[in-house]
Amino acid sequence: MSSELPDTVVPSGISDPVQLARAELKAALAAIEIKANYPRRIKDASGRIAAKARTIAEKKPVVALTGIVVGSAAVGSAVWGIARAISR
């Protein structure tokens, strides 16, 4: 097997059916692990979002501050709405 291929790809040129089945199973399990590993996916996405936010904050601080204010207002409104719905 070549180390250049991702784990989710079955290498070509395998003639032995047993080895081919093992390679397909390994690729399928790797693909499932990538798709089902939500904590890792969330961590990666939050890292990308944080890096993007830092870039925006450095280039356009007014836009970043506006985003923070709008986001805070949205979260506050949601909490207020939920609390009001529960109290009724």
C-alpha positions in Angstrom: 0.0 0.0 0.0 1.1 3.5 -0.7 1.4 6.0 2.1 0.3 8.8 -0.4 -3.3 7.6 -0.4 -5.8 8.7 2.2 -7.0 6.1 4.7 -10.5 6.1 3.0 -9.2 5.0 -0.4 -8.8 1.4 -1.5 -5.5 1.0 -3.4 -5.7 -0.4 -6.9 -3.9 -3.4 -8.1 -4.9 -5.8 -5.3 -5.6 -9.2 -7.0 -6.1 -11.3 -3.9 -9.8 -11.2 -2.9 -9.1 -11.5 0.8 -6.6 -8.6 0.7 -9.0 -6.6 -1.3 -11.8 -7.3 1.2 -9.5 -6.2 4.0 -8.5 -3.1 2.3 -12.2 -2.2 1.5 -13.2 -2.9 5.1 -10.3 -0.7 6.4 -11.3 2.1 4.1 -14.9 1.9 5.1 -14.1 1.9 8.8 -11.8 4.9 8.3 -14.6 6.8 6.4 -17.1 6.0 9.2 -14.7 7.1 11.9 -14.1 10.4 10.1 -17.9 11.0 9.6 -19.0 9.8 13.1 -16.3 11.5 15.2 -18.4 14.6 16.1 -16.1 15.9 18.8 -13.2 16.0 16.4 -15.3 17.6 13.7 -16.6 20.2 16.2 -13.1 21.0 17.4 -11.8 21.4 13.8 -14.8 23.6 12.9 -14.4 25.8 16.0 -10.7 26.2 15.3 -11.5 27.4 11.7 -14.1 29.8 12.9 -11.9 31.2 15.6 -9.1 31.7 13.1 -11.5 33.5 10.8 -12.8 35.6 13.6 -9.3 36.6 14.6 -8.5 37.6 11.0 -11.6 39.7 10.7 -10.9 41.3 14.1 -7.4 42.3 13.0 -8.5 43.7 9.6 -11.9 45.2 10.6 -12.3 45.7 14.3 -15.6 47.6 13.9 -17.1 44.7 12.0 -15.9 42.3 14.7 -17.4 44.5 17.5 -20.7 44.7 15.6 -20.7 41.0 15.3 -20.1 40.5 19.0 -22.9 42.9 19.9 -25.4 41.4 17.5 -24.4 37.8 18.6 -24.8 38.8 22.3 -28.2 40.3 21.5 -29.4 37.2 19.7 -28.3 34.9 22.5 -29.9 37.2 25.1 -33.1 37.3 23.2 -33.1 33.5 22.8 -32.5 33.0 26.6 -35.2 35.6 27.4 -37.7 33.9 25.1 -37.0 30.4 26.5 -37.3 31.7 30.1 -40.6 33.5 29.3 -42.0 30.4 27.6 -41.0 28.2 30.6 -42.5 30.6 33.1 -46.0 30.6 31.4 
